[in-house]
């Protein structure tokens, strides 16, 4: 059974930092690139960061230089370190395989709220 459990969100002031974690079931983690996605109210879900099984990373322009994605293959866990947060980063954050169109299951996500 696929499991994705996101955690680490919260309320933070602009300029602050948060670290998100995602515990994924081994069946999807070990063979896929993993990504962090976010969805703001009234908006479509967007991919913000990707890490391959080999550790290569890629970022959306909106978060480049501020967010860092990493993975611990031994723990089946993906992380997203978010620095210099902005109000426009406010969203529910999800992790999943990349591309998201291939995902059959989405977790609950974790809410990130950045106040100005």
N, CA, C and O atoms as a GROMACS GRO file, in nm:
protein
  464
    1UNK      N    1   0.085  -0.119   0.000
    1UNK     CA    2   0.000   0.000   0.000
    1UNK      C    3   0.088   0.124   0.000
    1UNK      O    4   0.184   0.133   0.076
    2UNK      N    5   0.054   0.219  -0.087
    2UNK     CA    6   0.129   0.342  -0.096
    2UNK      C    7   0.100   0.430   0.025
    2UNK      O    8  -0.015   0.448   0.065
    3UNK      N    9   0.206   0.482   0.083
    3UNK     CA   10   0.190   0.576   0.194
    3UNK      C   11   0.280   0.697   0.171
    3UNK      O   12   0.397   0.683   0.136
    4UNK      N   13   0.223   0.814   0.190
    4UNK     CA   14   0.296   0.939   0.183
    4UNK      C   15   0.250   1.023   0.300
    4UNK      O   16   0.133   1.060   0.308
    5UNK      N   17   0.340   1.055   0.391
    5UNK     CA   18   0.304   1.131   0.510
    5UNK      C   19   0.394   1.254   0.517
    5UNK      O   20   0.513   1.244   0.546
    6UNK      N   21   0.333   1.370   0.490
    6UNK     CA   22   0.405   1.497   0.494
    6UNK      C   23   0.392   1.561   0.632
    6UNK      O   24   0.288   1.548   0.697
    7UNK      N   25   0.496   1.630   0.675
    7UNK     CA   26   0.494   1.698   0.804
    7UNK      C   27   0.591   1.815   0.802
    7UNK      O   28   0.673   1.828   0.711
    8UNK      N   29   0.580   1.899   0.904
    8UNK     CA   30   0.675   2.009   0.919
    8UNK      C   31   0.623   2.146   0.883
    8UNK      O   32   0.694   2.245   0.901
    9UNK      N   33   0.501   2.154   0.834
    9UNK     CA   34   0.446   2.284   0.800
    9UNK      C   35   0.410   2.364   0.923
    9UNK      O   36   0.421   2.316   1.036
   10UNK      N   37   0.368   2.486   0.899
   10UNK     CA   38   0.329   2.572   1.010
   10UNK      C   39   0.315   2.716   0.966
   10UNK      O   40   0.315   2.746   0.846
   11UNK      N   41   0.303   2.804   1.065
   11UNK     CA   42   0.291   2.947   1.042
   11UNK      C   43   0.425   3.013   1.070
   11UNK      O   44   0.483   2.992   1.177
   12UNK      N   45   0.473   3.092   0.976
   12UNK     CA   46   0.603   3.155   0.992
   12UNK      C   47   0.596   3.296   0.931
   12UNK      O   48   0.520   3.320   0.838
   13UNK      N   49   0.676   3.385   0.984
   13UNK     CA   50   0.682   3.520   0.929
   13UNK      C   51   0.766   3.522   0.801
   13UNK      O   52   0.853   3.437   0.781
   14UNK      N   53   0.739   3.619   0.717
   14UNK     CA   54   0.819   3.635   0.597
   14UNK      C   55   0.967   3.647   0.634
   14UNK      O   56   1.004   3.714   0.730
   15UNK      N   57   1.050   3.578   0.556
   15UNK     CA   58   1.193   3.573   0.584
   15UNK      C   59   1.235   3.455   0.668
   15UNK      O   60   1.354   3.427   0.683
   16UNK      N   61   1.138   3.385   0.725
   16UNK     CA   62   1.166   3.271   0.810
   16UNK      C   63   1.193   3.143   0.731
   16UNK      O   64   1.198   3.143   0.608
   17UNK      N   65   1.210   3.034   0.807
   17UNK     CA   66   1.245   2.905   0.747
   17UNK      C   67   1.158   2.794   0.804
   17UNK      O   68   1.110   2.801   0.917
   18UNK      N   69   1.138   2.692   0.724
   18UNK     CA   70   1.073   2.569   0.766
   18UNK      C   71   1.140   2.452   0.696
   18UNK      O   72   1.197   2.467   0.588
   19UNK      N   73   1.134   2.337   0.758
   19UNK     CA   74   1.184   2.215   0.696
   19UNK      C   75   1.071   2.113   0.692
   19UNK      O   76   1.020   2.070   0.795
   20UNK      N   77   1.033   2.075   0.573
   20UNK     CA   78   0.930   1.975   0.553
   20UNK      C   79   0.991   1.837   0.538
   20UNK      O   80   1.102   1.821   0.486
   21UNK      N   81   0.917   1.736   0.584
   21UNK     CA   82   0.959   1.598   0.569
   21UNK      C   83   0.847   1.518   0.506
   21UNK      O   84   0.729   1.549   0.523
   22UNK      N   85   0.885   1.414   0.434
   22UNK     CA   86   0.786   1.326   0.372
   22UNK      C   87   0.835   1.182   0.383
   22UNK      O   88   0.938   1.146   0.326
   23UNK      N   89   0.761   1.102   0.458
   23UNK     CA   90   0.792   0.960   0.469
   23UNK      C   91   0.712   0.886   0.363
   23UNK      O   92   0.589   0.892   0.361
   24UNK      N   93   0.783   0.817   0.277
   24UNK     CA   94   0.718   0.749   0.164
   24UNK      C   95   0.737   0.598   0.175
   24UNK      O   96   0.838   0.551   0.227
   25UNK      N   97   0.640   0.525   0.126
   25UNK     CA   98   0.654   0.380   0.125
   25UNK      C   99   0.763   0.339   0.029
   25UNK      O  100   0.783   0.402  -0.076
   26UNK      N  101   0.835   0.234   0.065
   26UNK     CA  102   0.950   0.194  -0.014
   26UNK      C  103   0.916   0.157  -0.156
   26UNK      O  104   0.999   0.169  -0.246
   27UNK      N  105   0.793   0.111  -0.178
   27UNK     CA  106   0.756   0.065  -0.311
   27UNK      C  107   0.762   0.175  -0.416
   27UNK      O  108   0.787   0.147  -0.533
   28UNK      N  109   0.739   0.300  -0.375
   28UNK     CA  110   0.746   0.408  -0.473
   28UNK      C  111   0.874   0.486  -0.460
   28UNK      O  112   0.918   0.550  -0.556
   29UNK      N  113   0.932   0.484  -0.344
   29UNK     CA  114   1.047   0.570  -0.319
   29UNK      C  115   1.170   0.523  -0.394
   29UNK      O  116   1.242   0.604  -0.453
   30UNK      N  117   1.195   0.395  -0.392
   30UNK     CA  118   1.324   0.344  -0.438
   30UNK      C  119   1.344   0.351  -0.588
   30UNK      O  120   1.457   0.344  -0.636
   31UNK      N  121   1.238   0.365  -0.664
   31UNK     CA  122   1.252   0.357  -0.809
   31UNK      C  123   1.210   0.484  -0.880
   31UNK      O  124   1.201   0.487  -1.003
   32UNK      N  125   1.186   0.588  -0.805
   32UNK     CA  126   1.133   0.708  -0.868
   32UNK      C  127   1.206   0.834  -0.825
   32UNK      O  128   1.262   0.844  -0.716
   33UNK      N  129   1.204   0.931  -0.917
   33UNK     CA  130   1.234   1.066  -0.876
   33UNK      C  131   1.118   1.112  -0.787
   33UNK      O  132   1.002   1.079  -0.812
   34UNK      N  133   1.150   1.188  -0.686
   34UNK     CA  134   1.051   1.239  -0.593
   34UNK      C  135   1.049   1.391  -0.600
   34UNK      O  136   1.149   1.456  -0.630
   35UNK      N  137   0.932   1.446  -0.573
   35UNK     CA  138   0.918   1.591  -0.581
   35UNK      C  139   0.830   1.647  -0.471
   35UNK      O  140   0.750   1.576  -0.411
   36UNK      N  141   0.848   1.775  -0.447
   36UNK     CA  142   0.757   1.850  -0.361
   36UNK      C  143   0.669   1.936  -0.452
   36UNK      O  144   0.718   2.005  -0.542
   37UNK      N  145   0.541   1.930  -0.426
   37UNK     CA  146   0.443   2.008  -0.498
   37UNK      C  147   0.374   2.101  -0.399
   37UNK      O  148   0.379   2.079  -0.278
   38UNK      N  149   0.309   2.204  -0.450
   38UNK     CA  150   0.229   2.289  -0.362
   38UNK      C  151   0.105   2.335  -0.436
   38UNK      O  152   0.102   2.347  -0.558
   39UNK      N  153   0.002   2.360  -0.356
   39UNK     CA  154  -0.125   2.408  -0.410
   39UNK      C  155  -0.178   2.519  -0.322
   39UNK      O  156  -0.210   2.496  -0.206
   40UNK      N  157  -0.187   2.637  -0.378
   40UNK     CA  158  -0.245   2.751  -0.308
   40UNK      C  159  -0.395   2.754  -0.335
   40UNK      O  160  -0.441   2.698  -0.434
   41UNK      N  161  -0.471   2.820  -0.249
   41UNK     CA  162  -0.616   2.827  -0.268
   41UNK      C  163  -0.652   2.884  -0.406
   41UNK      O  164  -0.603   2.990  -0.445
   42UNK      N  165  -0.738   2.812  -0.478
   42UNK     CA  166  -0.782   2.859  -0.609
   42UNK      C  167  -0.682   2.838  -0.720
   42UNK      O  168  -0.707   2.878  -0.834
   43UNK      N  169  -0.569   2.774  -0.688
   43UNK     CA  170  -0.465   2.753  -0.789
   43UNK      C  171  -0.447   2.604  -0.817
   43UNK      O  172  -0.489   2.518  -0.739
   44UNK      N  173  -0.384   2.575  -0.929
   44UNK     CA  174  -0.350   2.436  -0.959
   44UNK      C  175  -0.225   2.394  -0.882
   44UNK      O  176  -0.143   2.478  -0.845
   45UNK      N  177  -0.213   2.268  -0.860
   45UNK     CA  178  -0.094   2.215  -0.794
   45UNK      C  179   0.027   2.231  -0.886
   45UNK      O  180   0.018   2.205  -1.006
   46UNK      N  181   0.137   2.275  -0.830
   46UNK     CA  182   0.258   2.296  -0.910
   46UNK      C  183   0.376   2.224  -0.846
   46UNK      O  184   0.384   2.209  -0.724
   47UNK      N  185   0.466   2.179  -0.931
   47UNK     CA  186   0.588   2.113  -0.886
   47UNK      C  187   0.692   2.220  -0.856
   47UNK      O  188   0.722   2.304  -0.940
   48UNK      N  189   0.748   2.216  -0.735
   48UNK     CA  190   0.847   2.319  -0.699
   48UNK      C  191   0.988   2.265  -0.688
   48UNK      O  192   1.084   2.342  -0.703
   49UNK      N  193   1.004   2.135  -0.663
   49UNK     CA  194   1.139   2.081  -0.649
   49UNK      C  195   1.138   1.932  -0.676
   49UNK      O  196   1.044   1.861  -0.641
   50UNK      N  197   1.246   1.884  -0.739
   50UNK     CA  198   1.259   1.743  -0.775
   50UNK      C  199   1.395   1.692  -0.733
   50UNK      O  200   1.495   1.763  -0.744
   51UNK      N  201   1.399   1.567  -0.686
   51UNK     CA  202   1.527   1.500  -0.661
   51UNK      C  203   1.518   1.360  -0.719
   51UNK      O  204   1.424   1.286  -0.690
   52UNK      N  205   1.617   1.324  -0.800
   52UNK     CA  206   1.618   1.191  -0.860
   52UNK      C  207   1.670   1.089  -0.760
   52UNK      O  208   1.719   1.125  -0.653
   53UNK      N  209   1.660   0.962  -0.795
   53UNK     CA  210   1.711   0.858  -0.705
   53UNK      C  211   1.863   0.869  -0.691
   53UNK      O  212   1.920   0.816  -0.596
   54UNK      N  213   1.927   0.935  -0.785
   54UNK     CA  214   2.071   0.956  -0.777
   54UNK      C  215   2.112   1.085  -0.708
   54UNK      O  216   2.231   1.110  -0.688
   55UNK      N  217   2.012   1.166  -0.672
   55UNK     CA  218   2.041   1.288  -0.597
   55UNK      C  219   2.046   1.416  -0.678
   55UNK      O  220   2.070   1.523  -0.621
   56UNK      N  221   2.023   1.409  -0.808
   56UNK     CA  222   2.018   1.532  -0.888
   56UNK      C  223   1.892   1.610  -0.855
   56UNK      O  224   1.786   1.551  -0.831
   57UNK      N  225   1.903   1.742  -0.855
   57UNK     CA  226   1.790   1.825  -0.815
   57UNK      C  227   1.753   1.926  -0.922
   57UNK      O  228   1.834   1.961  -1.009
   58UNK      N  229   1.627   1.971  -0.915
   58UNK     CA  230   1.579   2.073  -1.005
   58UNK      C  231   1.472   2.153  -0.931
   58UNK      O  232   1.401   2.099  -0.847
   59UNK      N  233   1.463   2.283  -0.964
   59UNK     CA  234   1.372   2.371  -0.891
   59UNK      C  235   1.294   2.461  -0.985
   59UNK      O  236   1.341   2.498  -1.092
   60UNK      N  237   1.174   2.495  -0.943
   60UNK     CA  238   1.099   2.598  -1.012
   60UNK      C  239   1.169   2.731  -0.992
   60UNK      O  240   1.234   2.753  -0.889
   61UNK      N  241   1.157   2.818  -1.089
   61UNK     CA  242   1.224   2.948  -1.080
   61UNK      C  243   1.182   3.025  -0.955
   61UNK      O  244   1.261   3.099  -0.897
   62UNK      N  245   1.056   3.008  -0.914
   62UNK     CA  246   1.003   3.085  -0.802
   62UNK      C  247   1.068   3.050  -0.669
   62UNK      O  248   1.061   3.128  -0.574
   63UNK      N  249   1.132   2.934  -0.660
   63UNK     CA  250   1.192   2.893  -0.532
   63UNK      C  251   1.343   2.872  -0.543
   63UNK      O  252   1.409   2.844  -0.443
   64UNK      N  253   1.397   2.885  -0.662
   64UNK     CA  254   1.539   2.859  -0.682
   64UNK      C  255   1.622   2.952  -0.594
   64UNK      O  256   1.598   3.073  -0.589
   65UNK      N  257   1.721   2.896  -0.526
   65UNK     CA  258   1.806   2.974  -0.438
   65UNK      C  259   1.754   2.988  -0.297
   65UNK      O  260   1.826   3.033  -0.208
   66UNK      N  261   1.627   2.949  -0.275
   66UNK     CA  262   1.567   2.960  -0.142
   66UNK      C  263   1.531   2.823  -0.084
   66UNK      O  264   1.541   2.803   0.037
   67UNK      N  265   1.490   2.730  -0.169
   67UNK     CA  266   1.450   2.596  -0.125
   67UNK      C  267   1.557   2.495  -0.163
   67UNK      O  268   1.625   2.509  -0.265
   68UNK      N  269   1.572   2.392  -0.078
   68UNK     CA  270   1.664   2.282  -0.106
   68UNK      C  271   1.594   2.150  -0.081
   68UNK      O  272   1.544   2.126   0.029
   69UNK      N  273   1.590   2.066  -0.182
   69UNK     CA  274   1.531   1.933  -0.168
   69UNK      C  275   1.641   1.830  -0.148
   69UNK      O  276   1.749   1.841  -0.207
   70UNK      N  277   1.613   1.731  -0.065
   70UNK     CA  278   1.709   1.623  -0.044
   70UNK      C  279   1.632   1.496  -0.010
   70UNK      O  280   1.513   1.501   0.020
   71UNK      N  281   1.702   1.384  -0.016
   71UNK     CA  282   1.637   1.258   0.018
   71UNK      C  283   1.734   1.169   0.095
   71UNK      O  284   1.855   1.174   0.075
   72UNK      N  285   1.676   1.089   0.184
   72UNK     CA  286   1.751   0.990   0.259
   72UNK      C  287   1.698   0.855   0.216
   72UNK      O  288   1.591   0.812   0.261
   73UNK      N  289   1.769   0.788   0.128
   73UNK     CA  290   1.720   0.663   0.072
   73UNK      C  291   1.706   0.554   0.178
   73UNK      O  292   1.621   0.466   0.167
   74UNK      N  293   1.789   0.559   0.281
   74UNK     CA  294   1.782   0.458   0.386
   74UNK      C  295   1.655   0.472   0.469
   74UNK      O  296   1.605   0.375   0.526
   75UNK      N  297   1.603   0.595   0.475
   75UNK     CA  298   1.484   0.621   0.555
   75UNK      C  299   1.359   0.641   0.469
   75UNK      O  300   1.251   0.668   0.522
   76UNK      N  301   1.373   0.629   0.337
   76UNK     CA  302   1.259   0.653   0.247
   76UNK      C  303   1.193   0.788   0.276
   76UNK      O  304   1.071   0.799   0.283
   77UNK      N  305   1.275   0.888   0.294
   77UNK     CA  306   1.226   1.020   0.335
   77UNK      C  307   1.282   1.127   0.242
   77UNK      O  308   1.399   1.124   0.203
   78UNK      N  309   1.196   1.221   0.209
   78UNK     CA  310   1.234   1.336   0.129
   78UNK      C  311   1.215   1.461   0.214
   78UNK      O  312   1.119   1.471   0.291
   79UNK      N  313   1.306   1.554   0.201
   79UNK     CA  314   1.301   1.678   0.278
   79UNK      C  315   1.294   1.798   0.185
   79UNK      O  316   1.337   1.794   0.070
   80UNK      N  317   1.237   1.907   0.239
   80UNK     CA  318   1.239   2.034   0.169
   80UNK      C  319   1.275   2.142   0.270
   80UNK      O  320   1.194   2.177   0.356
   81UNK      N  321   1.395   2.194   0.260
   81UNK     CA  322   1.437   2.306   0.343
   81UNK      C  323   1.397   2.434   0.273
   81UNK      O  324   1.438   2.460   0.159
   82UNK      N  325   1.316   2.514   0.340
   82UNK     CA  326   1.264   2.638   0.282
   82UNK      C  327   1.315   2.756   0.362
   82UNK      O  328   1.284   2.770   0.481
   83UNK      N  329   1.392   2.840   0.298
   83UNK     CA  330   1.447   2.960   0.360
   83UNK      C  331   1.392   3.085   0.292
   83UNK      O  332   1.337   3.078   0.183
   84UNK      N  333   1.408   3.196   0.357
   84UNK     CA  334   1.364   3.325   0.301
   84UNK      C  335   1.221   3.317   0.249
   84UNK      O  336   1.192   3.359   0.137
   85UNK      N  337   1.134   3.262   0.332
   85UNK     CA  338   0.996   3.239   0.289
   85UNK      C  339   0.925   3.371   0.262
   85UNK      O  340   0.949   3.473   0.326
   86UNK      N  341   0.835   3.364   0.163
   86UNK     CA  342   0.757   3.480   0.121
   86UNK      C  343   0.607   3.448   0.137
   86UNK      O  344   0.569   3.331   0.136
   87UNK      N  345   0.524   3.549   0.151
   87UNK     CA  346   0.379   3.522   0.160
   87UNK      C  347   0.327   3.440   0.042
   87UNK      O  348   0.234   3.362   0.059
   88UNK      N  349   0.384   3.457  -0.075
   88UNK     CA  350   0.338   3.381  -0.192
   88UNK      C  351   0.377   3.234  -0.187
   88UNK      O  352   0.337   3.156  -0.274
   89UNK      N  353   0.456   3.195  -0.087
   89UNK     CA  354   0.486   3.053  -0.067
   89UNK      C  355   0.375   2.982   0.010
   89UNK      O  356   0.379   2.860   0.025
   90UNK      N  357   0.278   3.057   0.059
   90UNK     CA  358   0.168   2.999   0.134
   90UNK      C  359   0.090   2.900   0.047
   90UNK      O  360   0.043   2.936  -0.061
   91UNK      N  361   0.077   2.777   0.095
   91UNK     CA  362   0.013   2.670   0.018
   91UNK      C  363   0.011   2.543   0.102
   91UNK      O  364   0.073   2.536   0.209
   92UNK      N  365  -0.061   2.444   0.053
   92UNK     CA  366  -0.047   2.308   0.106
   92UNK      C  367   0.062   2.240   0.024
   92UNK      O  368   0.057   2.239  -0.099
   93UNK      N  369   0.158   2.182   0.094
   93UNK     CA  370   0.272   2.117   0.029
   93UNK      C  371   0.256   1.966   0.034
   93UNK      O  372   0.222   1.908   0.138
   94UNK      N  373   0.280   1.902  -0.080
   94UNK     CA  374   0.270   1.758  -0.094
   94UNK      C  375   0.399   1.702  -0.152
   94UNK      O  376   0.470   1.770  -0.225
   95UNK      N  377   0.428   1.578  -0.118
   95UNK     CA  378   0.537   1.509  -0.188
   95UNK      C  379   0.475   1.395  -0.268
   95UNK      O  380   0.369   1.343  -0.234
   96UNK      N  381   0.545   1.357  -0.375
   96UNK     CA  382   0.500   1.244  -0.456
   96UNK      C  383   0.606   1.215  -0.561
   96UNK      O  384   0.709   1.282  -0.569
   97UNK      N  385   0.578   1.112  -0.639
   97UNK     CA  386   0.670   1.080  -0.748
   97UNK      C  387   0.661   1.189  -0.854
   97UNK      O  388   0.567   1.268  -0.857
   98UNK      N  389   0.761   1.191  -0.939
   98UNK     CA  390   0.763   1.282  -1.052
   98UNK      C  391   0.762   1.197  -1.180
   98UNK      O  392   0.844   1.106  -1.191
   99UNK      N  393   0.673   1.221  -1.277
   99UNK     CA  394   0.575   1.328  -1.278
   99UNK      C  395   0.452   1.296  -1.193
   99UNK      O  396   0.417   1.180  -1.174
  100UNK      N  397   0.388   1.400  -1.145
  100UNK     CA  398   0.271   1.382  -1.062
  100UNK      C  399   0.154   1.318  -1.135
  100UNK      O  400   0.067   1.258  -1.072
  101UNK      N  401   0.151   1.331  -1.267
  101UNK     CA  402   0.043   1.271  -1.345
  101UNK      C  403   0.044   1.120  -1.337
  101UNK      O  404  -0.056   1.055  -1.367
  102UNK      N  405   0.156   1.062  -1.297
  102UNK     CA  406   0.167   0.917  -1.282
  102UNK      C  407   0.129   0.870  -1.143
  102UNK      O  408   0.123   0.750  -1.117
  103UNK      N  409   0.104   0.963  -1.054
  103UNK     CA  410   0.074   0.927  -0.915
  103UNK      C  411  -0.072   0.885  -0.902
  103UNK      O  412  -0.161   0.954  -0.952
  104UNK      N  413  -0.095   0.774  -0.836
  104UNK     CA  414  -0.231   0.728  -0.814
  104UNK      C  415  -0.286   0.765  -0.678
  104UNK      O  416  -0.402   0.740  -0.648
  105UNK      N  417  -0.200   0.825  -0.595
  105UNK     CA  418  -0.238   0.854  -0.457
  105UNK      C  419  -0.166   0.979  -0.413
  105UNK      O  420  -0.048   0.999  -0.443
  106UNK      N  421  -0.237   1.064  -0.340
  106UNK     CA  422  -0.179   1.183  -0.279
  106UNK      C  423  -0.205   1.181  -0.130
  106UNK      O  424  -0.314   1.145  -0.086
  107UNK      N  425  -0.106   1.220  -0.052
  107UNK     CA  426  -0.122   1.228   0.091
  107UNK      C  427  -0.202   1.350   0.132
  107UNK      O  428  -0.259   1.419   0.047
  108UNK      N  429  -0.208   1.375   0.262
  108UNK     CA  430  -0.286   1.486   0.314
  108UNK      C  431  -0.217   1.621   0.293
  108UNK      O  432  -0.282   1.725   0.293
  109UNK      N  433  -0.088   1.618   0.276
  109UNK     CA  434  -0.013   1.742   0.262
  109UNK      C  435   0.011   1.808   0.396
  109UNK      O  436  -0.040   1.763   0.499
  110UNK      N  437   0.089   1.915   0.394
  110UNK     CA  438   0.116   1.992   0.515
  110UNK      C  439   0.103   2.141   0.481
  110UNK      O  440   0.157   2.188   0.381
  111UNK      N  441   0.031   2.213   0.566
  111UNK     CA  442   0.001   2.354   0.538
  111UNK      C  443   0.119   2.442   0.576
  111UNK      O  444   0.172   2.433   0.687
  112UNK      N  445   0.159   2.526   0.484
  112UNK     CA  446   0.260   2.629   0.511
  112UNK      C  447   0.193   2.765   0.493
  112UNK      O  448   0.137   2.795   0.388
  113UNK      N  449   0.201   2.847   0.597
  113UNK     CA  450   0.143   2.980   0.591
  113UNK      C  451   0.251   3.081   0.627
  113UNK      O  452   0.311   3.073   0.734
  114UNK      N  453   0.275   3.176   0.538
  114UNK     CA  454   0.378   3.277   0.558
  114UNK      C  455   0.309   3.412   0.573
  114UNK      O  456   0.241   3.458   0.481
  115UNK      N  457   0.326   3.473   0.686
  115UNK     CA  458   0.263   3.603   0.712
  115UNK      C  459   0.358   3.716   0.674
  115UNK      O  460   0.480   3.704   0.684
  116UNK      N  461   0.300   3.826   0.630
  116UNK     CA  462   0.382   3.941   0.588
  116UNK      C  463   0.412   4.034   0.703
  116UNK      O  464   0.480   4.135   0.685
   0.00000   0.00000   0.00000
